Amino acid sequence: MKVLSTVEGTSALYPDSTLKAGLLPFKDAKADDTFYADISDMINAGNTTPFIYAGWENTIVNTGNKMLEFMQDKASIKDVSDQLDEDQDSVVNNQPEVITTVTEEIPQESCAKLVGRCFAEATGSDIALISLGTWISGNGTNQNNDGVSGKLYAKNITDYDICTILPTGWSRTINTIRLTGKQIRALYEEGYDAVGTGKNYPYMLVNPEDMKLEDEKTYQVAISGISEKLASETEVTDSGIVGLDAVKEFFGQFKTLSEADTEWK
């Protein structure tokens, strides 16, 4: 942590092109054109404290967002302190709600089926296209941030576990598009060009088992993984439904959850 909390340590992890865009509250870091510009003198004077990541994003993001509000003169330092205390209490003293119990390991593709079925049902869509996260050489450090990248293990499942597989994370909403059956097949075969390299991530096509796509029929599709090209060719609708809320409600229907429950009947 001592190495990583220096300009040199952090710079070693990221290409030069991204360093100025990142939040780097370290001595000698370039703070112009960032939220840190107005307080860089205080930071460089040493008015900071070590911070070690020991929890999930629902803790760090809350405090981080409040700190950004402080830097934008939208919150006081007491607001930041109160938010940190609240987040710390939620980690130390609160027991997360058990939503369901997984009885066997559910692999990545089956998790994508569960997410797709959930997103489709929550948005009243006919089918879902859910991209899969995997490492593709040449796609940089971001890779696919809009897909299912994990699996579920046999254990009690909380919102922490759900977010390890959820394309929408803690707070993003579900998007839908409208495509013909022919367009859906073409997009499924093409995959998701997440970073514009043409090295695409596969989609899982999730639909009721008795459904047969008709080429000329138009369907509403719940989708995770919308490339710039696709966004320019079709209208993307924000459902306003938070993915985490939808999955918690969906998983909560099952006392126990197994791979057999991934099938959409």
Stockholm file with secondary structure:
# STOCKHOLM 1.0

chainA/1-265         MKVLSTVEGTSALYPDSTLKAGLLPFKDAKADDTFYADISDMINAGNTTPFIYAGWENTIVNTGNKMLEFMQDKASIKDVSDQLDEDQDSVVNNQPEVITTVTEEIPQESCAKLVGRCFAEATGSDIALISLGTWISGNGTNQNNDGVSGKLYAKNITDYDICTILPTGWSRTINTIRLTGKQIRALYEEGYDAVGTGKNYPYMLVNPEDMKLEDEKTYQVAISGISEKLASETEVTDSGIVGLDAVKEFFGQFKTLSEADTEWK
#=GR chainA/1-265 SS CTTTTSHHHHHTTSCHHHHTTSCCCSTTCCCTTSTTGGGHHHHHTTCCCCCCCCSCHHHHHHHHHHHHHHHTTSSCHHHHHHHHHHHHHHHHTCCCCCCEEECSCBCHHHHHHHHHHHHHHHHTCSEEEEEBCCCCTTSTTTCCSSSBCCCBCSEEECHHHHHTTCTTTTTCEEEEEEEEHHHHHHHHHHCBCSSSSSCCBCEEEECCTTCCCCTTCEEEEEEECCCHHHHHHSCCEEEEEEHHHHHHHHHTTCSEECGGGGSCC
#=GC SS_cons         CTTTTSHHHHHTTSCHHHHTTSCCCSTTCCCTTSTTGGGHHHHHTTCCCCCCCCSCHHHHHHHHHHHHHHHTTSSCHHHHHHHHHHHHHHHHTCCCCCCEEECSCBCHHHHHHHHHHHHHHHHTCSEEEEEBCCCCTTSTTTCCSSSBCCCBCSEEECHHHHHTTCTTTTTCEEEEEEEEHHHHHHHHHHCBCSSSSSCCBCEEEECCTTCCCCTTCEEEEEEECCCHHHHHHSCCEEEEEEHHHHHHHHHTTCSEECGGGGSCC
//
